[in-house]
Amino acid sequence: MDAADGLGSTPGAEAPGGQALRRSSTNPLRLAPTSFRQLTGGLGSALLGMVLLALLAASWILCVVGIGFLVLPTCLRAVRPLADRERVRLTRWGDAIESPAAPVPAPRDHLVDPTARRELAWLVVHGTVDVALGIIGLMLPLAAVGALGFPLWRNLMAGQSIPRQDAAVHWALDDPSHAWAVTALGVALVAAVLLVTPALTWLQAVAGRLLLPPPDEGDMSLRIAELTATRAAALDAHAIELRRIERALHDGAQNRLVAVNVLLGGVRQAVLRDPATALEAVDRAQTATEAALAELRSVARAILPPVLTDRGLGGALDGLAAASPIPCRLEVDLRARCAAATEATAYFAVAEALTNAARHSGAKTIVVTVRSDSEHLHVAIQDDGSGGASDRNGSGLLGIRRRAEALDGTMSIRSPRGGPTRLEVDLPCGS
């Protein structure tokens, strides 16, 4: 944002919602035209506010006889669109002002809802004070132009009869010294325009920048709602993971251990009946035991791969890339170790993405990029497959999203038909 766009702010004053009001000290010759455009834009919005304020006042008065109750709800609902229009205008000329996420409250709740109450207070100021500021800002340049052009008008009107009752025009046109005095006044007005217009612009924006940002209570409620949603998603993901582990233990390791138990029973019988054949039964039992142990190691690695602790995220991803059936190029730039939960989430995101690509994409190459700084870990997986991947159908990609959001991270996927597919995961590093 250049200096001319920084109007509507003053040093040291921090407005609610994080909007800084800093008054610019740019060259007035460059600042005045921008300020004038802001003032005229604000005047248009302020005139609409004045009309709406008058309608609100009239409807409140008419509520005494009952008619106002028919008009008042419509007028109250019209405040939010006008406030949003002003938010957009102020954002265009300075720091962004977000529109409230909460819907417009019912008319009876307008004086209770903090956002609606602030918008009504803004409307009162905008429809009165800001109208006056806009008119002053509009009239000053017009008066300056009129005064500067006074000698020209005097020459154009030379020889014409001037009504005697208009003393000001009479002496100004008849006396050249007076005409030049008016011109000097025009120069003074130009200086006033250059100096005063930015100040008027700042004053006109103060009410909007103080009252239109969502109140802290609204930000907190949105944050609570967001955390509640991510917590629910994390619990769902946790429940799904527990069911997966349960199935893996039940269908895999448990069955193998049952087989080991049966084989050991056979060994016992073989020892009693025919010791010569017992050695073969022991070999089968040992093979089954090794398979059960491998199954248990696989389940344990799926919960938290030991390689993350032993070799770190970079080493763990090396193993994944080497085991991928599709040629995988790994680019890792890790400044420091992140929290264990963060590294585990990044590991599973890459593992799931590689598995999906191998099963569904038909890709020939995959590129995995991992970068970190002091605050964030960024993971990107891109393949040149057929595209069309989505996390909307309960796929493993949805599990990646839930894991990321549970850590206050984000996941995005771009996978047009025909490819390529790019999956990005951003996670806070933690400590």
Secondary structure, 3 states (H helix, E strand, C coil): CCHHHHCCEEEEEECHHHCEEECCCCCHHHHHHHHHHHHHHHHHHHHHHHHHHHHHHHHHHHCCCCCHHHHHHHHHHCHHHHHHHHHHHHHHHCCCCCCCCCCCCCHHHCCCCHHHHHHHHHHHHHCCHHHHHHHHHHHHHHHHHHHHCHHHHHHHCCCCCCCCCCHHHHHHHHCHHHHHHHHHHHHHHHHHHHHHHHHHHHHHHHHHHHHCCCCHHHHHHHHHHHHHHHHHHHHHHHHHHHHHHHHHHHHHHHHHHHHHHHHHHHHHHHHHHCHHHHHHHHHHHHHHHHHHHHHHHHHHHHHCCHHHHHHHHHHHHHHHHHHCCCCEEEEEECCCCCCHHHHHHHHHHHHHHHHHHHHHHCCCCEEEEEEECCCEEEEEEEECCCCCCCCCCCCHHHHHHHHHHHCCCEEEEECCCCCCEEEEEEEECCC
